[in-house]
Amino acid sequence: MMRLVTNLFCPVFAVVFLCTIPGACGTTTGSKTYVPNSAPDCELDTILFEFNSYTLNHMRLNKLVNTARCINRMKRMVEVRGHCTQGSDEERNILIAKRRAESVRLSLIDLGVPETLLRLKSLGGSKPICTVDNDLCREQNNRVDLIFVTD
């Protein structure tokens, strides 16, 4: 199976590669979740975090500005899903994933998104994007996904 995947490891250039290792790229391609039935420029970003961190730096906060505009334009409920690298202590994984999701949720509220449109969910290490055992792969799992709720 081959698919086009955005390389999330290079902070300066948007490099693209073909994912040819089955299961290595998971089920999400790229760093964007495209919104069905919306304007093509309305995208929800995936926010990546450093290992053991739930702090949003300046670059990550800038990504949330367009995400906040998108959510406000669509006026739809968004689930803020926190994730982390799989580890032996799932209780700790759920806690750090929750803190990441809460950090993004509070930043979106600060950017003008109504609190009533944001629902928090911590998935810990249960939904990895990448399952290859290396640092570059694990970095992709320390993230917050923003998903429009369909119900």
Stockholm file with secondary structure:
# STOCKHOLM 1.0

chainA/1-151         MMRLVTNLFCPVFAVVFLCTIPGACGTTTGSKTYVPNSAPDCELDTILFEFNSYTLNHMRLNKLVNTARCINRMKRMVEVRGHCTQGSDEERNILIAKRRAESVRLSLIDLGVPETLLRLKSLGGSKPICTVDNDLCREQNNRVDLIFVTD
#=GR chainA/1-151 SS CCEEEEECSCSSSCEEEEECSTTTSCSCCTTEEECTTSCTTCEEECEECCTTCCCCCHHHHHHHHHHHHHHHHHTCCEEEEECCCCCSCHHHHHHHHHHHHHHHHHHHHHTTCCGGGEEEEECTTSSCSCCSSSHHHHHHHSEEEEEECCC
#=GC SS_cons         CCEEEEECSCSSSCEEEEECSTTTSCSCCTTEEECTTSCTTCEEECEECCTTCCCCCHHHHHHHHHHHHHHHHHTCCEEEEECCCCCSCHHHHHHHHHHHHHHHHHHHHHTTCCGGGEEEEECTTSSCSCCSSSHHHHHHHSEEEEEECCC
//
